[in-house]
Amino acid sequence: GDLNLLKSAKRAAMMQGGIPNPSPDAVIKDLSKEELAAHCRRRTRGEEETVDLIEDLLLGLQSATDSLGVPLLGVGINQIWEEQKQHVKCPSGIHLYTVTGHLKKGGMTLPVFQCARGSTSLESFHLHLTRFIPDTSASDIHFQAYLLDGITRWNQDRASAAVDTDTPSPFHFFDSRLQQKVNTLSQLVHGKKVLPTFTPPAAYTGEFFGVEYLYSETGFHFNPEDEHIDTQIDEGFCDVEERITPSFRGF
């Protein structure tokens, strides 16, 4: 595997550096986190084991409270988990790792991997999340529109990064319906896809996002199917004095 190849290369490099016959423990101790991240692919525990571990954790925290006696988990946690459980399984056909180059160590050639999610994907997402909303205050409609647009672009970038291709796309647009139509027509006419890195979005599962989720939890009414919603989005931000709907501060 990747780890055994890295250990062999590391052992050879240590011997070239003047350390005669280093022990397996010495080799492992000399491996850095950066080397492990660059040359070794990681595996998850699998869907079944991951689900069992999460459910054991939730069960153990059912009666847990903070120092003031407030329960750590809400009464609806079981329903939330049932809805989110479907996301534990890794999507099929998606390669999380791509080879970005090769590096010689100890006379051996090691592949350099890049994870499509990034080693600090969650932190990176939180960094970009603050840039989805281009101001410090917005109405609920505009906040939701910017948030969903940013998340859509983020997901498409991650999906594209997961596809191993040597030919970058000459097109730069995020309309998934247009990209899917272009690929369909190209497949019919030319027998190949113009956008090989494009992955069609998954079917909507009915989950609430952003403001819609917040409203569902607090009793406010939010109607994304309003026939005037496109006009409201196109109008941009409304003035503070004229805002009549609840507003949300930027991150």
Buried (B, 14 or more C-beta within 10 A) or exposed (E): EBEEBBBBBBBBBBBEEEBEEBEEEEBEEBBEEEBEBBBBBEEEEEEEEBBEEBEEEBEEEEEEEEEEEEEEBEEEBBEEBEBEBEEBEEEEEEEBBBEEEEEEBBEBEBBEBBBBBEEEEEEEBEEEBEEBBEEEBBBBBBBBBBBBEBBBEBBBBBBBBBBEEEEEBEEEEEEBEEBBEBBEEBEEEEEEBBBBBBBEBEEEEEEBEBBBEBBEEEEEEBEEEEEEBEEBBEEEBBEEEEBEBBBBEBE
